[in-house]
Structure formats: C-alpha cells, structure tokens
C-alpha cells in the first residue's frame, strides 16, 4: 500500500472518530524509513502527536540519515528491541530495556501525566466481521493466557 493510500485511510478515520494521536509500530517501521518519513510528514497535518515504536535504538536511528529523518515529524519514539524476559509491565514499553524519547515539548505534560498514571497495559480490542484485533502492549504471557481461555471455551483444541 503506498503512502498516499495510508494517509487517505487515516484521514477517513479522523473524519469519523475523535482521535488524539497516531501510533506506528511493527513489524519494523524503520525498515521502510523513506516511506515512514513521508508518511509521518503527511500525518503531522492531522496531528502532531505521532508515536513510533522501533526495535532500533535511538543511536542506530541517528546513525542512518534516512531513519533519522523520521524523527523530524514525530512527537515520541520508543526504541529498542523487545525482550520477552524483560517484559515487566512498564507503561508504554514492551520491555524494560526500551526508552522513551520526547521530541515535541508541547506534549511533555501529556506524556509525563500518562506515564505517572502508571497504567502499564492499556489494551483496546476491536471487533470486526473478520475477527478481533487486540491493540496495545500485552504482557509476556498474553498468548498463553489467551490460548487457555479459548481452549476452555472450546474455540481451539488443546495441543497433543
């Protein structure tokens, strides 16, 4: 899907819903850094509150000009590889090795309050005809717990 199509899609969501920001996460957004930079530039016309999750560290991003360009049009970067063993239910981070970088001072109060609220795992579930999409930072044991619940309801079979 090209950048313009993604922007049109997001614009339609903004027209029909109250949206206060945009989060872009993996796969790995920085693998398409040029397209991501174009996308975030265009999306910044809708909101300046754009948050990007990347498995690359801030230092790795800054050492590659095509990746660093993305930082010019986003408010927040959460960097670092996800390490399941370090998933300690930190707010906005999947694992404790990840860092939060704030690039727009006008959002400092909002993000500081959000982090101080210490609500580590806000999960939103969207039910669609095709199935359910669960969005957020899930606990390290999410998949196992979900499988157990689905097994109890008879939705999935137990393995061997």
Backbone bond lengths (Angstrom), bond angles and torsions (degrees), N, CA, C in turn:
res aa  C-N    CA-C-N  psi(-1)  N-CA   C-N-CA  omega(-1)  CA-C   N-CA-C  phi
1 X - - - 1.454 - - 1.527 107.57 -
2 X 1.301 116.98 130.89 1.457 118.45 -178.42 1.540 111.11 -81.32
3 X 1.317 114.67 164.31 1.468 122.25 -174.92 1.527 111.66 -55.99
4 X 1.328 117.06 -43.11 1.470 120.47 -177.81 1.530 111.35 -62.52
5 X 1.339 116.72 -38.15 1.465 120.21 178.35 1.527 111.32 -65.69
6 X 1.324 116.06 -40.27 1.468 120.22 178.47 1.529 109.58 -63.69
7 X 1.323 116.82 -44.24 1.463 120.82 179.30 1.526 110.62 -61.30
8 X 1.326 117.63 -43.74 1.470 120.56 177.71 1.522 111.28 -59.74
9 X 1.306 116.42 -41.94 1.459 121.45 178.63 1.534 110.49 -61.56
10 X 1.326 115.87 -47.81 1.470 120.78 -179.23 1.531 110.05 -64.90
11 X 1.320 117.25 -40.56 1.473 120.28 177.81 1.527 110.67 -58.89
12 X 1.329 117.38 -39.59 1.470 119.59 179.52 1.525 110.64 -66.35
13 X 1.312 117.45 -36.31 1.470 120.52 176.49 1.530 109.32 -64.89
14 X 1.319 117.34 -43.01 1.466 121.48 179.36 1.528 111.45 -63.00
15 X 1.341 117.53 -37.61 1.469 120.70 179.71 1.526 111.62 -65.67
16 X 1.324 116.64 -34.84 1.458 121.20 -172.52 1.528 114.45 -99.16
17 X 1.317 118.19 -7.24 1.464 121.22 -174.56 1.520 111.02 -141.95
18 X 1.304 115.14 158.12 1.464 119.93 172.54 1.521 107.43 -85.67
19 X 1.321 116.36 114.77 1.457 122.11 -176.51 1.519 107.75 -124.03
20 X 1.337 115.76 132.89 1.463 117.05 -179.61 1.522 113.33 -107.93
21 X 1.312 117.93 -5.28 1.452 119.84 178.54 1.516 110.78 -176.97
22 X 1.319 115.23 175.20 1.457 122.02 -178.62 1.518 108.28 -129.11
23 X 1.326 115.71 135.23 1.458 121.89 174.94 1.520 108.49 -116.70
24 X 1.320 115.54 132.21 1.463 121.55 178.10 1.522 107.21 -119.25
25 X 1.337 114.49 123.51 1.464 118.76 -179.61 1.520 109.69 -138.32
26 X 1.305 117.15 -173.15 1.450 124.66 -168.23 1.494 117.25 -72.61
27 X 1.252 105.84 179.19 1.458 143.02 -0.46 1.507 110.85 -6.22
28 X 1.294 115.11 -131.47 1.466 121.64 178.11 1.519 109.30 -124.05
29 X 1.345 117.00 103.71 1.475 120.32 -177.28 1.521 114.02 -57.24
30 X 1.320 117.90 -34.48 1.468 120.59 -176.53 1.531 113.33 -71.98
31 X 1.326 117.48 -9.51 1.462 119.94 176.05 1.525 111.05 -68.79
32 X 1.319 116.55 -19.18 1.463 122.04 175.28 1.537 107.51 -122.32
33 X 1.307 116.01 55.63 1.466 122.08 -170.87 1.530 113.08 -57.86
34 X 1.315 117.95 -41.37 1.469 120.19 -179.84 1.518 111.29 -62.31
35 X 1.333 116.29 -46.17 1.463 120.97 178.84 1.531 110.52 -67.56
36 X 1.331 116.08 -38.08 1.471 120.03 178.86 1.524 110.79 -63.78
37 X 1.317 117.14 -41.40 1.469 120.58 178.27 1.525 110.26 -62.58
38 X 1.328 116.56 -43.37 1.479 120.15 178.08 1.524 110.24 -63.76
39 X 1.325 116.49 -42.52 1.463 121.26 -179.71 1.524 111.38 -63.31
40 X 1.313 117.75 -48.83 1.469 119.54 -177.55 1.527 111.62 -67.26
41 X 1.333 117.41 -33.06 1.471 120.26 175.22 1.525 110.24 -60.87
42 X 1.337 116.53 -46.63 1.469 120.30 -179.57 1.531 111.65 -69.61
43 X 1.327 116.94 -40.09 1.466 120.13 -179.97 1.524 112.33 -67.43
44 X 1.325 116.81 -25.50 1.469 119.25 179.88 1.527 111.82 -66.77
45 X 1.342 117.25 -12.05 1.468 120.23 172.05 1.528 111.05 -74.68
46 X 1.334 116.94 -21.18 1.469 121.85 178.62 1.526 111.49 -91.58
47 X 1.326 115.86 -41.17 1.460 122.07 179.13 1.517 108.52 -155.34
48 X 1.306 114.81 145.21 1.467 118.85 175.76 1.523 110.62 -89.97
49 X 1.347 116.66 -7.76 1.458 121.62 -179.29 1.530 109.71 -91.15
50 X 1.323 115.38 82.47 1.462 122.00 178.37 1.525 107.70 -115.39
51 X 1.324 115.37 125.04 1.454 122.61 -179.20 1.525 108.06 -114.69
52 X 1.327 116.30 132.80 1.460 121.12 179.60 1.526 108.87 -122.38
53 X 1.334 115.12 130.80 1.461 121.87 171.87 1.516 107.77 -98.35
54 X 1.322 116.22 133.30 1.457 120.25 177.65 1.523 110.13 -141.21
55 X 1.318 115.38 141.65 1.459 120.41 174.19 1.516 112.32 -75.59
56 X 1.327 116.69 -14.74 1.459 120.34 174.87 1.529 108.81 -75.15
57 X 1.314 116.84 149.68 1.459 120.07 174.37 1.525 109.26 -80.85
58 X 1.304 115.70 161.47 1.465 121.56 177.68 1.532 110.01 -55.14
59 X 1.326 116.46 -42.53 1.464 121.20 -179.38 1.526 110.76 -63.17
60 X 1.329 117.33 -41.36 1.469 120.56 178.23 1.522 111.12 -64.97
61 X 1.327 116.00 -39.21 1.467 120.47 178.68 1.524 110.29 -65.04
62 X 1.323 116.57 -44.49 1.473 120.37 -178.02 1.529 112.65 -68.99
63 X 1.322 117.48 -19.62 1.466 119.42 -179.89 1.530 112.18 -86.73
64 X 1.325 117.18 -2.63 1.471 121.04 178.38 1.529 108.42 -123.64
65 X 1.342 118.44 108.18 1.466 121.47 -174.82 1.526 114.50 -52.00
66 X 1.336 117.83 -39.50 1.469 119.58 -178.62 1.533 111.18 -67.47
67 X 1.328 117.97 -29.71 1.470 121.15 176.63 1.532 110.32 -80.88
68 X 1.319 116.59 -41.79 1.464 121.49 -178.27 1.528 111.57 -60.16
69 X 1.318 117.30 -31.39 1.465 121.80 -179.67 1.535 111.34 -57.94
70 X 1.330 117.27 -31.47 1.465 121.60 179.52 1.528 110.73 -59.77
71 X 1.321 117.22 -35.22 1.465 121.70 -175.86 1.527 112.84 -63.40
72 X 1.330 116.86 -20.88 1.467 120.98 -179.44 1.529 113.30 -68.88
73 X 1.334 117.47 -22.90 1.471 118.87 -174.47 1.530 113.57 -122.97
74 X 1.328 116.60 20.97 1.470 119.04 176.41 1.520 110.06 -122.38
75 X 1.326 115.42 159.40 1.465 120.67 178.87 1.521 111.21 -91.36
76 X 1.343 116.44 -36.88 1.460 120.60 -172.77 1.520 110.64 -141.41
77 X 1.323 115.18 142.23 1.457 122.67 171.68 1.521 107.78 -122.91
78 X 1.327 116.51 131.30 1.464 121.40 167.92 1.512 104.57 -110.03
79 X 1.336 116.56 116.78 1.464 120.56 -172.08 1.521 111.98 -110.83
80 X 1.309 114.65 166.07 1.458 121.48 172.44 1.514 113.42 102.89
81 X 1.306 113.95 149.67 1.453 120.17 -179.71 1.526 111.01 -69.30
82 X 1.328 115.33 144.48 1.461 120.71 175.20 1.523 107.84 -76.59
83 X 1.334 115.28 128.63 1.465 121.45 177.09 1.516 106.87 -123.14
84 X 1.327 115.77 109.18 1.462 121.60 -174.20 1.532 112.16 -52.28
85 X 1.317 117.25 -41.40 1.468 121.31 -178.20 1.529 112.08 -66.85
86 X 1.327 117.34 -17.43 1.467 120.99 179.70 1.524 111.57 -104.01
87 X 1.331 117.30 15.20 1.464 121.29 176.88 1.526 107.13 -79.62
88 X 1.336 114.85 96.64 1.468 121.06 -177.88 1.524 111.40 -110.86
89 X 1.318 116.20 25.43 1.471 122.77 175.64 1.525 113.09 61.59
90 X 1.319 116.18 43.05 1.460 121.22 177.43 1.528 109.49 -80.85
91 X 1.304 116.41 144.54 1.452 120.97 178.60 1.525 110.56 -61.95
92 X 1.333 115.88 130.20 1.467 125.08 176.35 1.523 114.88 67.62
93 X 1.315 118.66 1.29 1.460 119.93 -179.10 1.519 109.97 -127.19
94 X 1.317 115.45 141.58 1.453 119.95 177.44 1.513 112.39 -79.35
95 X 1.333 116.92 -30.22 1.463 120.24 178.02 1.528 109.41 -146.73
96 X 1.319 115.42 154.95 1.470 120.42 -170.01 1.519 114.37 -67.76
97 X 1.315 119.70 -11.80 1.465 121.68 176.82 1.527 112.61 -79.56
98 X 1.323 117.00 -11.28 1.456 120.60 -177.41 1.534 110.81 -81.70
99 X 1.329 115.46 151.19 1.466 121.83 -178.38 1.520 110.08 -122.57
100 X 1.333 115.33 154.27 1.459 122.15 178.05 1.526 108.02 -110.99
101 X 1.338 116.04 125.21 1.463 122.22 178.27 1.515 108.48 -116.07
102 X 1.314 115.74 124.91 1.461 121.98 179.75 1.533 108.49 -104.35
103 X 1.332 116.58 122.31 1.462 121.44 -176.81 1.522 113.94 -104.88
104 X 1.321 117.67 -14.27 1.466 120.92 -178.53 1.524 108.85 -117.84
105 X 1.334 116.91 107.72 1.461 120.42 -178.01 1.532 114.06 -57.34
106 X 1.349 117.38 -26.25 1.461 119.67 -179.24 1.534 111.97 -68.11
107 X 1.327 118.56 -11.83 1.466 121.34 176.66 1.526 112.72 -105.14
108 X 1.319 116.66 1.96 1.464 119.93 -176.23 1.525 112.03 -57.34
109 X 1.319 117.93 -47.47 1.467 120.97 -178.90 1.523 111.46 -62.04
110 X 1.314 117.12 -45.09 1.469 121.54 -179.21 1.522 110.94 -59.15
111 X 1.322 117.04 -48.37 1.461 120.22 -177.54 1.527 112.02 -72.58
112 X 1.320 117.48 -36.74 1.483 119.26 177.31 1.530 109.60 -62.62
113 X 1.342 117.57 -43.24 1.468 120.76 178.15 1.519 110.69 -64.67
114 X 1.316 117.61 -41.49 1.457 121.51 179.23 1.533 110.46 -60.96
115 X 1.333 115.85 -45.65 1.462 120.30 179.22 1.524 111.70 -67.17
116 X 1.334 117.22 -37.20 1.465 121.22 179.50 1.524 111.53 -68.53
117 X 1.332 117.11 -28.46 1.456 122.20 179.03 1.527 110.97 -61.56
118 X 1.345 116.24 -22.37 1.457 123.05 175.94 1.528 112.84 54.75
119 X 1.323 115.80 42.17 1.458 121.35 174.51 1.523 105.89 -99.66
120 X 1.331 117.13 85.49 1.457 120.12 -166.84 1.513 116.04 -65.46
121 X 1.301 118.42 -31.64 1.461 118.56 -172.26 1.521 111.32 -130.81
122 X 1.300 116.94 84.18 1.454 120.62 172.41 1.516 107.26 -86.99
123 X 1.305 115.10 117.97 1.458 121.11 -178.44 1.522 108.10 -116.81
124 X 1.313 116.88 131.86 1.461 122.12 174.70 1.519 108.12 -114.30
125 X 1.324 116.05 129.93 1.456 121.44 176.24 1.511 108.83 -109.79
126 X 1.331 115.81 128.62 1.454 122.11 179.32 1.521 108.11 -113.86
127 X 1.323 116.05 120.68 1.457 121.27 -178.48 1.521 109.20 -96.37
128 X 1.298 115.27 120.56 1.459 123.24 -179.03 1.526 109.05 -122.22
129 X 1.314 117.81 162.39 1.471 119.30 177.79 1.536 112.63 -55.76
130 X 1.326 116.63 -32.77 1.462 121.07 -177.81 1.515 112.86 -79.56
131 X 1.331 117.60 -15.68 1.461 121.30 -177.71 1.510 110.61 148.74
132 X 1.303 116.55 -167.05 1.457 122.71 -178.48 1.523 109.74 -110.21
133 X 1.318 115.30 137.53 1.459 121.40 174.98 1.527 106.57 -111.04
134 X 1.322 116.26 126.68 1.453 121.86 179.19 1.523 107.97 -109.06
135 X 1.338 115.99 117.85 1.458 121.29 -173.59 1.525 109.74 -116.10
136 X 1.305 115.98 132.82 1.452 121.25 177.88 1.517 109.41 144.88
137 X 1.315 115.45 -173.01 1.464 120.50 177.68 1.520 106.65 -100.53
138 X 1.302 115.21 105.95 1.454 120.94 -177.34 1.525 110.50 -83.77
139 X 1.315 115.67 156.49 1.459 120.78 175.80 1.519 110.35 -65.21
140 X 1.319 116.12 161.30 1.464 121.39 -178.00 1.521 111.83 -59.79
141 X 1.327 117.63 -27.82 1.461 121.39 -177.25 1.532 112.88 -98.67
142 X 1.318 117.56 14.20 1.462 121.95 -176.61 1.527 112.80 -55.50
143 X 1.322 116.76 -49.93 1.469 120.55 -176.51 1.518 111.68 -60.50
144 X 1.339 116.32 -43.39 1.456 120.12 -179.55 1.530 111.22 -64.91
145 X 1.334 116.76 -44.16 1.471 120.90 179.87 1.533 111.05 -64.70
146 X 1.326 117.03 -41.00 1.454 120.64 178.81 1.528 110.39 -63.37
147 X 1.326 116.85 -45.26 1.462 120.95 179.23 1.532 110.61 -59.54
148 X 1.332 117.13 -42.84 1.468 120.73 178.80 1.524 111.28 -60.82
149 X 1.336 116.58 -45.14 1.469 120.18 179.69 1.519 110.89 -63.26
150 X 1.329 116.42 -42.25 1.461 120.26 -179.78 1.533 111.08 -67.14
151 X 1.322 116.85 -34.92 1.468 120.53 176.83 1.527 110.87 -65.76
152 X 1.332 116.60 -42.99 1.468 120.68 179.23 1.520 111.29 -61.41
153 X 1.323 116.72 -33.58 1.465 120.88 -179.97 1.527 111.84 -86.10
154 X 1.327 117.15 -3.88 1.452 121.38 179.37 1.514 113.84 78.08
155 X 1.323 117.61 15.59 1.461 121.10 -179.08 1.523 110.76 -77.29
156 X 1.317 117.00 -37.45 1.457 121.99 176.17 1.526 109.19 -126.05
157 X 1.321 115.95 152.53 1.467 120.77 -179.93 1.522 109.59 -87.51
158 X 1.337 114.81 151.61 1.463 119.94 174.43 1.513 108.49 -70.64
159 X 1.328 114.84 144.20 1.468 119.14 177.88 1.518 109.81 -73.25
160 X 1.345 116.09 135.83 1.458 126.42 176.60 1.430 113.97 23.37
